[in-house]
Amino acid sequence: MMPAPFCDHGPVTNSAPTATDRAERPRLADLGAGLVVVGVLLALMWAEEIVDLLPGTNFDRWGVRPRRVSGLVGIVLAPFLHTGFGHLIANTIPFAVLGGAIAFGDSKRFVEVTLAVGAISGLGIWVFGAGNSVHIGASGLVFGYLTYLVARGVFARNLWWIVGAAAVLAFYGWMFWGLLPTPRVSWLGHVFGALGGVAAAWMIHSDHDTPDDPVRTVAPE
């Protein structure tokens, strides 16, 4: 056993954690928890694409099929399905960067944004997508993460988030070209994903992050 270190006033003993220590530990743990969630989702995407190489798998058929009851399952599964590793790699980097920016320090917020964006993007495709088509890929989530990061500072009236939004636009603003109609690309997923990101920012930040009205103090007469 190593001897306890000494200071000017004698040996240093291990003291009980203070309230401040206990308050800081969950925050530090949550920093990693959010990134773990992002990593798990990416790992599932990559695992699915590897398994889909096996003969007879064809998981891509489980994407969103517009206006078919059986196609509703694609709202949940489509973000994990891709047409190949090129498609998957194109989504992996922005998913990791933008999703990580949301998840860093707040895993619950990342889950909330992901569910909102995924639902709006998937339902939008299911209602308005072309018949006899199958829509797959995580790009709807990526566009939702992008617009959420841009819009949340406006709804929350948070200066630092607005500065962060400017940085996001500087690096990923070019992605907005993906909202334009493009043959054989699920651009509707991009559009509704982007709308989902704005909706998520509005739902999460427009009311809850608004400062309360100051309490008036009335002097006695």
N, C-alpha and C positions, 0 to 999 in steps of 0.2 A: 504494500500500500504506500502510495506517495504521501510524504508529509505535507501538512497544510502549509501554504505560503505564509510568510510573516510580513507584517507591516510595522510601522513605528510603534504601534500600541499593542503588539502581541499577535498571536496567530489569527488568521482570518477564517471564520467558520461560515458554512453555507447557511444563509438566512432564508426564511420563507419568502416566496415570491410576493411582491407587492401587488396592489390592485392595478397599478399601471402596467406591470409586467403581464398580468393576466389579460388585460385589455388589448395589449399589443400582439400577443401570440396568435389569437384567431385571425387578425388582419394579415399577419405575415403568412399564416398557413393558407389563407384564402388567395393570396397572390399566386401561389402555385396551383391551387385547386382549379381556378378558372382555366389556366393554361393546360392542365391535365385533361379537362373536358374537351378542349379544342383538339388536343392530341389524340384522344380516344376516337372522336368523330373522324378525324383524318385517317387513323389506323383502320377503322371500319371500311372507309372508302377504298383504301388500298387493298385490304384483305379481300373485299368483294371482287375487285377487278382481277386480282390474281386467281381467285377460285374460278372466276368466269372464263378463264382460259381453258378450263377442262372441257372435254367434249360433252355436249348435251346439256350444258348448264343454261346459257342464254337468259341470264337474270334481267337483261335490259327490257324484256317484255313486260316487266312489272313497273314500268314508268307510268306517268299520268296519261291516261287515255280519255280525251275530252268526251264528256257527256255519256260515258259508260259507267255503270255502277261498279263494275270490276276495276275500272281505272281510278277509283277513289283511293285505293291502297297506295297508288303511286305518289300521292301527296306526301306520304311519310317516307316511302322508299326511294323516290326519284333522286334526291340529293346524294344518295350513296352509289348511284349507278352512273357509269360513263361509257362512252363509245370506244374507248381505248386509253392507253397510258398517256398519249399526247393530250387528250381532252382532260384527263385527270390531273396531269401536271399543270396545265393552264389554270385550273381551279385551285390547286393545292396552295400555291404561293400566296395569292390574295386572300384565300380563306384563312390561312395561318396568320398573316399580317393583320388584316382587318378584324377577323374574329378574335385574335389575341389581344388587340387593342381594346376591345369591348370586355373580354373576359379577365384581363389583368386586374386583379384585386376585387373582382365581383363576379363570381361564377353564376350566381342566381340571375344577375342582369343579363348575362350572355344567354342563358337558357330561355329567359323571357323573350328576348329579341329574336332568337332562333325560332321559337315556336310561333311567334306572331308573323315573322317574315315567311316562314315555311308554309303556314296555313294560307296566307293571302296570295302568295305566289302560286301555290298548287291549285287553289280554288279558282284563281283567275285563269289559269291555263285550262282547267277542266271545263269551265263555262265557255270561254271564248276561243279556245284552240281549234285548229282545223280538224275536221273529222278524219277518222282512219289514220291518226298520227299517234306517235308515242314520244313523250317528252321526258328526258332524263338529264341529270347533271346538277351540280351544286352551285351553278352560276346565279340562280335566283337568290340563294342565301348570300352570295358574295355581293351582289348589287344591293341587297337589303342592308348588309353591314355597312356598306359605303354610305348610303343615304342616311342611315341612322347616325353615324358618326358626324356627318355634315349637319344634320338637322337638330340634334339634341341640344347643342349649345344655344340655338335660337329659342327653343321652347323652354329651356331651363334658365335662360338669361345668365349663362355662365361664361364669363370672358375667356377663361382658359380653354374651355371646350370649343369656343368659337375660333380661338387661335389654332387649336388642334385640328379643327375642320379645315382651316386654310392649308395646313400641312398635308392633310389627307388629299385635298383637291390637287395640290401641287404634284403629288406622286401618282395619284390614281384618277385624276379628273378625266384622263383620256378614255376611261372605261365607259363614260356616258355615250360614246359613239355606239356602244352595244345596245342602246335603247331603240335604235333605228331598225326598221324591218330588214331582215337579211334572209335570203333563201337558205333552207335547210339548217337554220339556227333557231333555237327556241327563244326568239327575242321577246315574245310575250312573257316568258318566265323572267326575263330581265326587267321588263316594265313593271310587272306586278310585284316582283321582288323589291324593286326600288320604292314603289308605293308602300309596300309593307314596312320598309325601314323607316319611312317618314311617319307612318301610322304608329309604329312602335315607339318612336321618339315622342310623339304627341301623347300617346296613352301613358307612358311612363313618367314623362317629365313636365308636361304642361301644367298640371295642378300640384302634384306632390312636392315639386322642388320650388314652388313659389313661396317666398317668405310670408309668414303670417302677418296680419295687420297689427301694428303696434298697439299695446294696451294703453289706454288713456288713464292718466292719473289725475283725479279731481281733488283739488284742495278743499278742505272743509271751510264752510262759510263762517 
